[in-house]
Amino acid sequence: MLGDDPHPDLLTITTLPSFASRWLMPKLVSFQQRNVGISIRITEHKLDLSI
């Protein structure tokens, strides 16, 4: 529940590095300008391709 979040001003995004660098990062500047009070943490999602 959002009301129970101990860090309501922190947005954590877990994504593939290629998506983050090619699509997400260019858009974060605009997001941060519109949402000054929100910190962003980006973590890497490792894709396991083993069969």
N, C-alpha and C positions, 0 to 999 in steps of 0.2 A: 504494500500500500504506500502511496506517495507520501502520505502524512507521517509515516514512520521512518522515512529516509533520513539517516544521520548526516548526509551530505547533499541537501537539496540543491546546492549551487554547483555541483560537480556532474558533468556529463561524461560518462565513460563509453567509448566506442571501441568495440572489438571487431577487427576487420582484417582482410588479407592485405599485405603490404602493397601489392600492385594496385588494388582498388583505392587504398588510402593515398598513394602518391599520384595517381593519375586523375582521380575524380574528387575525392574528399578534400584533400589539402587545399586546392584552389578555392573551394567554396567556404572554407572555415574562416577566412578573413572577413567576409561579409557577415557570416553568422556571429562572429565575435563583436563586430561593430554594432550589431543590432541587439546583442545580449551581453552587455558589458559585465554583468555580475556573475556570469557562468564561466567556470573553469572547465577546460576540456582535457581529458586524458585519453590517449589512443593506445590501445594494446594490440598486439599482433595475434591473429588467429592462424595457427599453423595447420595447414591442410595435410592430412595423412592419406597418401595415395597408395599405401601398401595393400596388397591383395592377399 
